[in-house]
């Protein structure tokens, strides 16, 4: 990866889910020395600090009870989208620290307008492909990828006044092992490429990443990595928003990041769902920083 200026953006939002704590994720990742790692790798860095999240907005909650905190999530994502839009226009590499996965609605809105065919690697235990009509919980962090595809509530799909942000054929989901019925239907209907844990176990991570890279290189002009730490097994990262057993290992994830660094296709990234309240000695944030290092080209020799 060329030494592009990295814009570091923290988004301390936990409105997209019911379990509190991921709003402290950006602070935990900073405490794990993310800036030092980036600087040691030779990248210029602009730290834009953390988004100021307004908790006292004079807004009325959505009448649809299956869209929890809708208006505030839209408000915060619009702010994030405008910041990211500006940084991409400056030819900077946005590195976004979450926060829950609902923030990808804003990050991808700001990024995708600069590409004709933005690719997305959704590195996650979940598909996040629900809408208000299919979600069992009403938590918007489980709707973010669907919103970016143009499915779901109009308030979520039209941030920055365009939709869809991405195309189904430009997405690869890696690590999925918890999919709701509505998500499975959408995956089949839109023919979204998914590597479930069953397929990763059978093929091995090197093959999965080779296929992912080949698939995206032939059809996209940029790739956004959206990495939810719950893609890894909870034994590796205990402090995540929605843990699911049977996940990816520490080494598999490092290999994935290392292979992406080798081919230099990732043009923006976000690392989300670090929950320090559930963590042990900041282990999950430290893993996030180590994976960021690998994505940016850190290696042993």
C-alpha positions in Angstrom: 0.0 0.0 0.0 1.4 3.4 -0.9 2.0 5.9 1.9 -1.3 7.7 1.5 -2.3 10.1 4.2 -4.6 8.4 6.7 -7.5 10.3 8.2 -8.4 8.8 11.5 -12.0 9.3 12.5 -13.6 8.0 15.7 -17.3 7.5 15.9 -18.4 6.8 19.5 -22.0 5.6 18.7 -23.8 2.7 20.3 -27.3 3.7 19.2 -27.6 0.9 16.7 -27.8 -1.9 19.2 -29.2 -2.7 22.6 -26.0 -3.6 24.5 -24.2 -0.4 25.7 -20.4 0.1 25.6 -19.3 0.1 22.0 -19.4 3.9 22.1 -16.1 3.6 24.0 -14.6 1.6 21.2 -12.7 4.4 19.6 -11.1 5.4 22.9 -10.1 1.8 23.6 -8.5 1.5 20.1 -6.6 4.8 20.6 -5.4 3.6 24.0 -4.0 0.5 22.2 -1.7 2.9 20.3 -3.3 2.8 16.9 -1.6 6.2 16.0 1.8 4.9 16.9 1.4 1.8 14.7 0.3 3.9 11.8 3.2 6.3 12.2 5.8 3.5 12.6 4.7 2.2 9.2 5.6 5.5 7.7 2.1 6.9 6.9 1.2 10.6 7.3 -1.7 10.8 9.6 -4.4 13.3 10.3 -6.3 12.6 13.5 -9.7 14.2 13.2 -10.6 13.1 16.7 -14.0 11.6 17.6 -17.3 12.7 16.2 -19.3 14.6 18.8 -22.4 12.6 19.4 -25.5 14.6 20.4 -27.4 12.8 23.1 -29.9 15.6 23.7 -31.4 16.1 20.3 -35.0 17.5 20.3 -36.3 14.8 18.0 -39.3 12.5 18.0 -38.6 8.8 17.8 -39.8 6.9 14.8 -43.3 5.6 14.9 -42.0 2.3 13.6 -40.9 0.5 16.7 -38.7 -1.8 14.6 -36.2 1.1 13.9 -34.7 1.9 17.3 -33.1 5.3 17.6 -33.7 5.9 13.9 -33.6 9.7 13.8 -30.4 10.0 15.9 -28.6 7.3 13.9 -29.5 9.2 10.7 -28.3 12.5 12.2 -25.0 11.0 13.3 -24.5 9.2 10.0 -25.1 12.3 8.0 -22.3 14.1 10.0 -20.0 11.1 9.4 -20.8 10.9 5.7 -19.9 14.6 5.2 -16.6 14.2 7.0 -15.6 11.1 5.1 -16.8 12.6 1.8 -14.4 15.5 2.4 -11.4 13.3 3.3 -11.8 11.1 0.2 -12.0 14.2 -1.9 -8.6 15.2 -0.5 -7.3 11.7 -1.6 -6.9 10.6 2.0 -7.5 7.1 3.3 -10.4 7.1 5.8 -9.7 4.8 8.8 -12.9 4.9 10.9 -13.1 3.5 14.4 -16.5 2.4 15.8 -18.8 2.4 17.5 -21.4 -0.1 16.4 -21.9 -1.2 12.8 -24.7 1.2 12.0 -21.9 3.8 11.4 -21.1 2.1 8.1 -24.3 3.7 6.7 -22.5 7.1 7.0 -19.0 5.9 6.1 -20.0 4.2 2.9 -22.3 7.1 1.9 -19.3 9.4 2.1 -17.0 7.0 0.3 -19.1 5.4 -2.5 -20.0 8.7 -4.2 -16.3 8.9 -5.3 -16.3 5.5 -7.1 -18.3 4.1 -10.0 -18.1 0.5 -8.5 -17.1 0.5 -4.9 -16.4 -3.0 -3.6 -17.0 -3.9 0.0 -15.5 -6.7 2.1 -17.9 -7.2 5.0 -15.8 -9.1 7.5 -18.5 -10.1 10.0 -20.2 -12.9 11.8 -23.5 -11.3 10.7 -24.9 -10.2 7.3 -26.4 -7.0 8.6 -28.9 -7.4 5.8 -32.1 -7.0 7.7 -34.6 -4.2 7.2 -37.3 -2.9 9.5 -39.6 -5.5 8.0 -37.3 -8.5 8.6 -35.3 -7.6 11.7 -36.0 -9.7 14.8 -34.7 -6.9 17.1 -35.1 -3.5 15.5 -31.5 -2.8 16.0 -30.1 -0.8 13.1 -26.6 -2.1 13.3 -28.1 -5.3 11.8 -29.5 -3.3 8.8 -26.4 -1.3 7.7 -25.4 -3.4 4.7 -29.0 -3.6 3.5 -29.3 0.2 3.8 -26.2 0.7 1.7 -27.7 -1.6 -1.0 -30.9 0.5 -1.0 -33.1 -1.8 1.0 -35.0 -0.6 4.1 -36.2 2.6 5.5 -35.8 5.6 3.2 -34.2 7.7 6.0 -31.3 5.1 6.1 -31.0 4.4 2.4 -30.8 8.1 1.2 -28.1 9.6 3.3 -26.3 12.2 1.2 -29.3 12.1 -1.2 -28.4 9.1 -3.3 -29.2 5.4 -3.3 -28.0 2.7 -3.6 -24.4 3.2 -2.5 -23.2 -0.2 -3.6 -24.2 -3.0 -5.9 -24.8 -6.6 -4.6 -22.3 -8.0 -7.1 -19.6 -5.9 -5.6 -19.8 -7.3 -2.1 -18.0 -10.2 -0.4 -19.1 -11.2 3.1 -16.5 -13.2 5.0 -17.0 -15.1 8.3 -20.8 -15.2 8.4 -22.2 -17.7 10.9 -25.4 -16.0 12.2 -27.9 -15.1 9.5 -31.6 -14.3 10.0 -34.2 -15.7 7.6 -34.8 -12.4 5.9 -31.0 -12.0 5.3 -30.7 -15.4 3.8 -33.5 -14.6 1.4 -31.9 -11.3 0.4 -28.5 -13.0 -0.2 -30.1 -15.6 -2.4 -32.3 -13.1 -4.3 -29.4 -10.6 -4.9 -26.8 -13.3 -5.4 -24.4 -11.8 -2.9 -21.1 -13.6 -2.5 -20.7 -15.0 1.0 -17.9 -17.1 2.6 -19.6 -18.7 5.6 -17.5 -20.3 8.4 -18.3 -23.7 6.9 -16.8 -22.6 3.6 -13.8 -21.0 5.3 -13.2 -24.2 7.3 -13.4 -26.3 4.1 -11.4 -24.0 1.7 -9.0 -22.4 4.2 -8.4 -18.7 4.5 -5.7 -18.4 1.8 -8.1 -19.7 -0.8 -11.0 -17.6 0.5 -8.9 -14.4 0.2 -7.5 -15.3 -3.2 -11.0 -15.8 -4.5 -12.2 -12.6 -2.8 -9.3 -10.5 -4.2 -9.8 -11.9 -7.7 -13.5 -11.4 -7.6 -13.3 -7.8 -6.5 -10.3 -6.8 -8.7 -12.1 -7.5 -11.9 -15.3 -5.5 -11.1 -14.4 -2.6 -8.7 -12.4 0.6 -8.7 -12.0 0.7 -5.0 -12.6 -1.5 -2.0 -13.9 -0.6 1.5 -13.1 -3.0 4.3 -15.8 -3.1 6.9 -14.4 -5.2 9.7 -16.6 -6.1 12.7 -14.4 -7.6 15.4 -17.1 -10.2 16.1 -16.0 -11.9 12.9 -13.3 -13.4 15.1 -14.1 -16.0 17.7 -15.0 -14.6 21.2 -12.1 -16.5 22.7 -9.8 -14.2 20.6 -11.8 -11.0 21.1 -14.0 -11.1 24.3 -15.1 -7.5 24.1 -17.4 -7.3 21.1 -21.0 -6.1 20.7 -22.6 -9.3 19.5 -20.3 -12.3 20.0 -21.0 -15.6 18.2 -18.9 -18.7 18.9 -17.1 -20.6 16.2 -15.5 -17.7 14.5 -12.3 -16.8 12.7 -8.9 -17.1 14.5 -6.4 -14.4 15.2 -4.0 -15.8 12.6 -6.6 -16.3 9.9 -7.6 -12.7 10.3 -4.0 -11.5 10.2 -3.5 -13.5 7.0 -6.5 -11.9 5.5 -5.2 -8.5 6.2 -1.7 -9.3 5.0 -3.1 -10.6 1.7 -5.1 -7.5 1.2 -2.0 -5.4 1.9 0.0 -7.3 -0.7 -2.4 -6.5 -3.5 -3.1 -2.9 -2.4 -6.8 -2.9 -3.2 -8.3 -1.5 0.0 -9.0 2.2 -0.3 -10.8 2.8 3.0 -11.6 0.8 6.2 -13.5 0.8 9.4 -13.1 -1.3 12.5 -16.2 -1.6 14.6 -18.0 -3.1 17.6 -15.2 -3.0 20.2 -16.9 -3.0 23.6 -14.5 -2.3 26.4 -17.1 -3.1 29.1 -17.1 -6.7 28.0 -13.3 -6.8 27.3 -10.4 -8.3 29.2 -7.4 -5.9 29.7 -8.3 -4.2 26.4 -7.5 -7.3 24.4 -10.1 -6.8 21.7 -8.9 -3.2 21.0 -5.3 -4.5 20.9 -6.3 -7.1 18.3 -8.1 -4.4 16.3 -4.9 -2.3 16.2 -2.8 -5.3 15.2 -5.1 -6.1 12.4 -5.0 -2.4 11.3 -1.2 -2.8 11.2 -1.3 -5.8 9.0 -3.8 -4.2 6.6 -1.4 -1.3 6.3 1.5 -3.5 5.5 3.2 -4.5 8.8 5.0 -7.7 8.5 7.6 -9.7 10.5 10.6 -9.2 8.1 
